[in-house]
């Protein structure tokens, strides 16, 4: 499965929403990406795909890149433990899910 396929599946298959996500951003609340009960399992399942995309988009290190997400207020250690380790910080995982959503929506 690709990250695009995973995001579309999480949106309930509604590809048309990607245009609106690109226009308004993930913070507006989209099916499958609004509640942590949805975003955390999404990241657990697709973390490798998200990490691959982060590596492509990060100009600096992945951790520094993620730390600049406006929706995120976490220290570098927490981000690193959540991205590369076994920690599942709710705020970091939600930010990673939103990153995936916006990255795919930006392709439209």
N, C-alpha and C positions, 0 to 999 in steps of 0.2 A: 504494500500500500504506500502511496506517496503522501506527502503532507497535504497536498491539494485534495486528494481523495478523502483523507481523514477529516479535514476541516469541513468539506461539503457534507460528509456523513454526519458530523456533529451538528451541522445546521439543519439536519432533517432532510437533506437532499436538495434544499432550495438554493440552487446556484444563483438565482436572481438576486438574492440578498447580498451577494458579494459587492455589487455596485454601490449599494447603500452603505455597507460597511466601509468601503473605500472613501465614500463621501463624508460620513459622520464619525467614523472611528469605532473601535471596539467598546469603548466606555458607555455607549448608548444602550447596550444590553441587547444581545442577539440570542436567539434560540440556541441553547447548548453552550453558551459562553457568558451567561449572566450570573449564575450561582456557582459557588465553589464546589457544590455537590456534583457539578458537571465539569468544571474546569480542572479540578485536581485529578480525577480519573482520566481525563483526556490527556493530560501531561504524562501521567504514569504510563499510559499505553503508547504514547507517541514521542516520548522524550528523545529518543535517538534521532528521529526525523527533525524535531525542533532544534536539537543541538547542531545538526548538520546545517540547517538553514541559518542559525546564529553565526556559525563559523564563516559562512559565505558573506553575510551582511556586515559583520563586525569589522570596522576599520582598525580598531584597537584590539585588545583582548576581549574575549567573549564576556568575561566578568565585568570589565569596565563598560562594555557596550550595554549589557543588561542593567547595570547600575544607573544608567542615564535614562531609563524608561520613566516617563513622568508619573506613571501610576504606581511607582515602586518607591518605598522608603525603607530600604533594608541595607544593612552594612555588607561590605564585600565578602566577609567570611560566611554570612548567611546565604548570600547569593551563590558563592562557590560551592557550599555544601549542598545546596538544592540543585544546582545545575550539574555538578560532577559527582556528588556523593549520594548518600542515602537519605539526607534530610529532605523533608517535604514541607518547607515553609509555605503556608497558605498564600501569603501575599506574593511570593516569588512564583509559585506555580500558577497563580491566576495571571500574573504578568506574562509568563511564558505562553499560556494559552492565548491571551490577547495578542501577543506578538505573532503567533502562528496565524491567527485569524486575519490580522491586518496585513501580514506579508502576502498571504494568498489573495486577499481582496485587492491588494495593490497591483497584482498581475493582470487584473481585469481591464 
